Amino acid sequence: MLSWFKKKKPETNQQQQEEKDESDFVEDDTQVVTNEDKELEEKGFDPITQVQEQDKENEGIADPDKLDYVGYHDLPVDEILQLVLSFKNFPNDEDIRHVEGYEKGGRICADKKVVSKARSVGKEMVKQIGKKILSGSLNLTKVSFPIRVMIPKTALETAVHGTSIFPLYITKATMTPDFLERFKLVITATLSSFFWTNTFLKPLNPILGETLQASYNDGTQIYCEQIMHHPPVSYFLVYGPNKKYKYYGYYLVEGRAGLNSVTIINKGKRSIEFNDGQKIDFDFPNELYSGTFFGQLRQESINKITFQDKANGLQCIIDIGKVKKKTSDYFQADITCKGQKVSTVYGTYIGFINFDNVRYWDYRYVTPFKIKMDKQPLESDHKNRSDLQSLKIGDIPNAQKNKELLENLQRNDRKLREQYEKQKKSKK
């Protein structure tokens, strides 16, 4: 354990920490602590002293009206099809990065209100739970955050947000019999989605049994359900137009905080299956948020993401941030077929993606598609949550109250399940 965290015994707060059993903490060798965090620890850095902003407790972190996929395509099905049919590669004119790209890599948070509120709430959490929360050993998914730092969306909706470019790239993939070309299009759809899905805004944690039903105008159908509480597992299933492809898998997320960072670890898996039997399996990278208490708040996708088509011998292992003399958002990797190189992908998730110098994605030219929530969903639908509804209209006190009621119900349900399992074992 880092010595800094031994200076003061961590405080705990029943309302702020959902679970306090030993499983909340991991062994020292699995801690998530960045090099910057280690340097700050050696200097005796105290994050509490860095945050001066006064948080407005009855004010949300973001304008709900600005969260409704503003600027996304809302085209009728025939126009989407025409867009797919006419899709061609883009000019490979330069190494382009978004203007919010940080000089060392990743993307900055340009919204000062978000930065201020996130840091104020972070300071509050350290005071209430203790500095152990910043050791890299506490799983943040088991910590209950104040609702004012969240947005009126649950993690189910943010999970399927990554499909917002599928009506272009994955539908295009269904139109070619070339397994390698499909492989490239799946990689493109996945990596380019980071540009829109990586956010500094925290969604609500889904309730066990919570569901989501949605669609795109091209006929794509989306289903999602929270199937586990701890660890939190969100399962998703997506059918493309006329069921020409199936995309499915799950998110299994952990969050760990360092002195000036938060790392999101996604242990989930996912697959895409096409009608002719081609199946591509892939996983998720991790996310690193640096500058959580001072300095420039920024986000980076880090570590490896692996794509594999076992039946056709295709594989691509992308280790983000390993391109020499480039910022940490760049990547370069070979696609191999049965061990032989057949293509190379190169680019940055905040700018462009090339395969063998042919540009497949450029953020300046591609617009995602607007997801539409079903108007008559199941009663378990995420939009029916009382805390989400209060948060959406800006009623922070009532939203916090409803959030705590839902969390208490979950805790009670968990205890009942545990009691039932004990009774079953005692009868054997």
C-alpha positions in Angstrom: 0.0 0.0 0.0 1.3 3.5 -0.8 2.5 5.2 2.4 0.4 8.3 1.8 -2.8 6.4 2.5 -1.6 5.2 5.9 -1.5 8.7 7.4 -5.2 8.8 8.1 -7.7 6.1 8.8 -10.4 6.2 6.1 -13.7 7.5 7.2 -16.9 5.7 6.0 -20.4 7.0 5.4 -23.4 4.6 5.2 -25.3 6.7 2.6 -22.3 7.3 0.4 -20.9 3.8 0.2 -23.2 1.1 -1.1 -21.3 -1.9 0.2 -18.5 -2.1 2.8 -17.5 -5.7 2.7 -13.9 -6.8 2.0 -14.7 -7.6 -1.7 -14.8 -3.9 -2.4 -11.0 -3.8 -2.1 -8.4 -5.6 -4.3 -4.9 -6.8 -3.5 -2.0 -4.4 -3.9 -0.7 -6.0 -7.1 -3.9 -5.2 -8.9 -4.1 -1.5 -8.0 -4.6 1.1 -10.7 -2.2 3.9 -10.0 -0.6 6.0 -12.7 3.0 7.2 -12.7 1.8 10.7 -12.2 -0.2 9.5 -9.1 3.0 7.8 -7.7 5.0 11.0 -8.2 2.3 13.1 -6.4 2.2 10.5 -3.5 5.9 10.8 -3.1 5.6 14.6 -2.8 2.8 14.3 -0.2 0.1 15.7 -2.5 -3.3 16.3 -0.8 -6.1 16.6 -3.4 -8.4 18.2 -0.9 -6.3 21.4 -0.9 -6.5 21.7 -4.7 -10.2 22.2 -5.1 -11.4 25.8 -4.2 -14.7 25.9 -6.2 -17.9 26.0 -4.3 -20.5 23.5 -5.7 -24.1 24.4 -6.1 -25.8 21.4 -4.5 -29.2 22.0 -6.2 -27.8 22.4 -9.7 -27.2 19.6 -12.2 -23.9 19.1 -14.0 -25.3 19.4 -17.5 -28.3 20.9 -19.5 -30.6 17.9 -20.2 -31.6 19.4 -23.5 -28.1 19.3 -24.8 -27.8 15.6 -24.1 -30.4 14.5 -26.6 -27.9 13.7 -29.4 -27.9 17.2 -30.8 -26.5 17.3 -34.4 -26.9 13.6 -35.0 -28.5 12.3 -38.2 -32.3 11.8 -38.0 -32.8 10.7 -41.6 -35.6 8.5 -43.0 -34.7 4.9 -44.0 -34.4 5.6 -47.7 -31.9 8.4 -47.2 -29.8 6.3 -44.8 -29.7 3.6 -47.4 -28.6 6.0 -50.1 -25.9 7.3 -47.7 -24.6 3.8 -47.3 -24.7 3.0 -51.0 -22.8 6.2 -51.9 -20.3 5.9 -49.1 -16.7 6.1 -50.3 -13.3 6.6 -48.7 -12.2 10.1 -47.6 -9.3 12.1 -48.8 -6.1 11.0 -47.1 -4.7 14.5 -46.9 -3.3 14.9 -43.4 -2.9 13.6 -39.8 -5.9 15.4 -38.4 -7.0 15.6 -34.7 -9.9 17.3 -33.1 -9.3 20.8 -31.7 -10.0 19.5 -28.2 -7.1 17.0 -28.5 -4.6 17.4 -25.6 -1.0 18.1 -26.5 0.1 14.8 -24.9 -2.9 12.8 -26.1 -6.5 12.2 -25.5 -9.3 14.8 -25.3 -9.7 17.7 -22.9 -12.8 18.7 -21.0 -13.5 22.2 -22.3 -16.6 22.7 -20.2 -15.5 24.6 -17.1 -18.8 23.9 -15.3 -18.3 20.1 -15.6 -14.7 20.4 -14.4 -15.7 22.5 -11.4 -18.7 20.3 -10.3 -16.8 17.0 -10.8 -13.9 18.3 -8.7 -16.2 19.6 -5.9 -18.0 16.3 -5.7 -14.7 14.5 -5.7 -13.6 16.6 -2.8 -16.8 15.8 -1.0 -16.4 12.0 -1.6 -12.9 12.0 -0.2 -14.0 13.8 2.9 -16.9 11.4 3.5 -15.4 8.0 2.6 -11.7 8.7 3.3 -8.5 8.9 1.3 -8.6 5.2 0.7 -10.9 6.1 -2.2 -7.8 7.5 -4.0 -5.6 4.5 -3.5 -6.5 2.7 -6.7 -7.9 -0.3 -4.6 -11.5 0.8 -4.1 -14.0 -0.2 -6.8 -15.9 3.0 -7.5 -18.9 1.0 -8.9 -19.7 0.2 -5.3 -19.7 3.8 -4.2 -22.9 5.9 -4.3 -22.2 9.3 -5.9 -24.4 12.4 -5.4 -26.9 12.6 -8.2 -26.1 16.2 -9.0 -22.8 15.0 -10.7 -24.8 12.6 -13.0 -26.8 13.0 -16.2 -30.4 11.8 -16.8 -29.3 8.7 -18.6 -28.4 5.3 -17.2 -25.3 3.3 -18.2 -27.6 1.1 -20.4 -28.1 4.0 -22.8 -24.5 5.1 -22.8 -23.5 1.5 -23.4 -25.5 1.2 -26.7 -24.4 4.8 -27.7 -21.4 3.0 -29.3 -23.7 1.7 -32.1 -24.6 5.2 -33.3 -22.3 4.8 -36.4 -23.5 1.2 -37.2 -26.2 2.3 -39.7 -23.3 3.4 -41.9 -20.3 1.1 -41.4 -21.9 -2.2 -40.3 -24.7 -1.9 -42.8 -22.0 -1.3 -45.4 -20.2 -4.4 -44.1 -23.3 -6.5 -44.8 -23.1 -5.5 -48.5 -19.8 -7.1 -49.2 -18.8 -10.8 -49.2 -15.2 -9.9 -48.5 -14.4 -11.1 -45.0 -11.3 -8.9 -44.7 -13.2 -5.8 -45.8 -15.9 -6.5 -43.2 -13.2 -6.9 -40.6 -11.9 -3.4 -41.5 -15.4 -1.9 -41.3 -16.0 -3.4 -37.9 -12.7 -2.0 -36.6 -13.6 1.4 -38.1 -17.1 1.4 -36.5 -15.6 0.5 -33.1 -12.7 2.8 -32.9 -14.5 5.8 -34.4 -17.3 5.5 -31.9 -14.8 6.6 -29.1 -15.0 10.1 -30.6 -18.7 10.4 -29.6 -19.0 8.0 -26.7 -16.0 9.1 -24.5 -17.5 11.6 -22.1 -16.8 13.4 -18.9 -20.4 13.0 -17.8 -21.3 10.1 -15.4 -24.5 8.2 -16.1 -26.7 6.7 -13.5 -25.9 3.1 -12.4 -28.6 0.7 -13.8 -30.9 -1.1 -11.4 -30.9 -4.9 -11.5 -33.5 -5.9 -14.1 -33.6 -2.5 -15.7 -34.2 -2.6 -19.5 -33.8 -0.5 -22.6 -35.5 -0.8 -26.0 -34.5 1.4 -28.8 -34.0 1.6 -32.6 -32.5 3.5 -35.5 -34.6 4.8 -38.4 -33.0 2.1 -40.7 -34.7 -0.7 -38.8 -31.9 -1.6 -36.4 -33.4 -2.9 -33.1 -31.6 -2.5 -29.8 -32.2 -4.3 -26.5 -30.3 -4.0 -23.2 -30.8 -5.3 -19.7 -28.9 -5.0 -16.4 -28.4 -8.7 -15.5 -26.2 -8.4 -12.4 -25.9 -5.9 -9.6 -22.4 -6.6 -8.1 -20.4 -6.9 -10.2 -22.5 -4.7 -12.5 -23.1 -6.4 -15.8 -25.0 -4.8 -18.7 -26.0 -7.2 -21.5 -26.9 -5.8 -25.0 -28.4 -7.3 -28.2 -28.6 -5.5 -31.5 -30.2 -6.7 -34.7 -29.4 -4.9 -37.9 -31.9 -4.0 -40.6 -33.7 -7.3 -41.7 -31.5 -9.1 -39.2 -28.5 -9.0 -41.6 -26.2 -8.9 -38.6 -26.4 -9.5 -34.8 -24.2 -7.6 -32.3 -24.2 -8.8 -28.8 -22.2 -8.9 -25.6 -21.8 -7.3 -22.2 -20.2 -4.5 -20.2 -18.5 -5.4 -16.9 -17.0 -2.2 -15.6 -14.9 -1.2 -12.6 -13.7 2.2 -11.7 -10.6 3.0 -9.6 -9.3 6.4 -8.5 -5.7 7.6 -8.0 -4.6 10.9 -6.5 -5.3 12.8 -9.7 -6.9 10.2 -12.0 -9.7 7.8 -12.5 -9.3 4.6 -14.5 -12.3 2.8 -16.0 -11.7 -0.9 -16.6 -14.1 -2.7 -18.9 -13.8 -6.5 -18.7 -16.7 -7.1 -21.1 -16.8 -9.0 -24.4 -18.7 -8.5 -27.6 -19.3 -10.1 -31.0 -20.8 -9.4 -34.4 -22.3 -12.2 -36.5 -23.2 -11.8 -40.2 -25.8 -13.8 -42.0 -23.3 -15.9 -43.9 -21.7 -17.1 -40.6 -18.7 -14.7 -40.2 -18.3 -13.9 -36.6 -15.9 -11.2 -35.2 -15.1 -11.2 -31.5 -13.6 -8.2 -29.8 -13.3 -6.6 -26.4 -12.9 -3.1 -24.9 -10.0 -0.8 -24.1 -9.8 0.9 -20.7 -10.4 4.6 -20.1 -8.1 7.0 -18.2 -9.2 10.3 -16.8 -6.3 12.5 -15.7 -6.4 15.9 -14.0 -9.3 15.0 -11.8 -8.3 17.4 -9.1 -5.9 19.8 -10.7 -4.3 20.5 -14.1 -6.1 19.8 -17.4 -8.9 17.4 -17.0 -8.6 15.0 -20.0 -9.7 11.5 -21.2 -7.7 8.8 -22.9 -8.6 5.3 -24.2 -5.7 3.1 -23.2 -4.3 -0.4 -23.4 -5.2 -3.1 -25.9 -8.3 -4.0 -27.9 -8.3 -7.3 -29.8 -10.4 -8.2 -32.9 -10.5 -11.8 -34.0 -12.3 -13.8 -36.6 -11.3 -17.3 -35.7 -13.0 -19.1 -38.6 -11.2 -17.1 -41.2 -7.9 -16.7 -39.3 -8.1 -12.9 -39.0 -6.7 -11.0 -36.1 -5.8 -7.5 -35.1 -4.4 -6.5 -31.7 -4.4 -2.7 -31.3 -2.3 -1.3 -28.5 -3.4 2.3 -28.2 -0.8 5.0 -27.5 2.3 3.0 -28.7 3.0 4.9 -31.9 6.5 6.5 -31.8 6.6 10.3 -31.7 2.8 10.5 -31.6 0.3 11.5 -28.9 -1.3 8.8 -26.8 -4.5 8.7 -28.9 -2.7 7.3 -31.9 -2.6 3.6 -32.8 -1.0 1.4 -35.4 -1.4 -2.4 -35.9 -1.3 -5.1 -38.5 -4.2 -7.3 -39.5 -3.0 -10.8 -40.0 -4.6 -13.8 -41.7 -3.4 -17.1 -40.4 -0.3 -15.3 -39.2 0.5 -13.4 -42.4 0.2 -9.6 -42.5 -2.6 -8.6 -44.9 -3.2 -4.9 -43.9 -2.2 -2.2 -41.5 -4.5 0.2 -39.6 -3.2 3.6 -38.5 -4.9 6.6 -37.0 -6.2 8.3 -33.9 -9.6 7.9 -32.3 -10.0 11.7 -32.2 -9.3 12.2 -35.9 -9.1 9.6 -38.6 -8.6 5.9 -39.4 -6.6 4.6 -42.4 -6.1 1.1 -43.7 -3.0 0.9 -45.9 -3.2 4.7 -46.5 -6.9 4.6 -47.5 -9.0 6.7 -45.2 -12.1 4.9 -43.8 -13.1 7.5 -41.2 -12.5 11.2 -40.7 -14.3 13.0 -37.9 -14.9 16.1 -40.1 -17.1 14.1 -42.6 -18.9 11.5 -40.6 -22.0 12.1 -38.4 -23.5 9.5 -36.1 -27.2 8.5 -36.2 -29.8 9.4 -33.6 -31.0 6.5 -31.4 -34.7 6.5 -30.8 -36.1 5.1 -27.5 -39.2 3.0 -27.8 -42.4 4.9 -26.9 -44.1 1.9 -25.4 -41.3 0.0 -23.6 -41.5 -2.5 -20.7 -42.4 -1.2 -17.3 -38.7 -2.0 -16.3 -37.5 0.5 -18.9 -34.7 2.9 -17.7 -36.8 6.0 -18.6 -39.4 5.0 -15.9 -36.9 5.5 -13.1 -38.1 8.2 -10.7 -34.6 9.6 -10.0 -33.9 9.9 -13.7 -37.2 11.7 -14.3 -36.6 14.2 -11.4 -33.0 14.8 -12.6 -34.2 15.5 -16.1 -36.4 18.4 -15.0 -33.7 19.7 -12.7 -35.3 18.7 -9.4 -32.0 17.7 -7.7 -33.3 17.2 -4.1 -36.1 14.9 -5.2 -33.8 13.1 -7.6 -31.3 12.4 -4.8 -34.1 11.2 -2.6 -35.5 8.9 -5.2 -32.0 7.6 -6.0 -31.4 6.7 -2.4 -34.8 4.9 -2.3 -33.9 2.8 -5.3 -30.4 2.0 -3.9 -32.0 0.9 -0.6 -34.4 -1.4 -2.4 -31.5 -3.0 -4.3 -29.6 -3.6 -1.0 -32.6 -5.1 0.6 -33.3 -7.4 -2.5 -29.6 -8.5 -2.4 -29.9 -9.4 1.3 -33.1 -11.4 0.6 -31.3 -13.3 -2.2 -28.4 -14.1 0.1 -30.7 -15.3 2.8 -32.5 -17.6 0.3 -29.2 -19.1 -0.9 -28.1 -19.8 2.7 -31.5 -21.5 3.4 -31.0 -23.6 0.3 -27.5 -24.7 1.4 -28.7 -25.5 4.9 -31.4 -27.9 3.6 -28.9 -29.9 1.6 
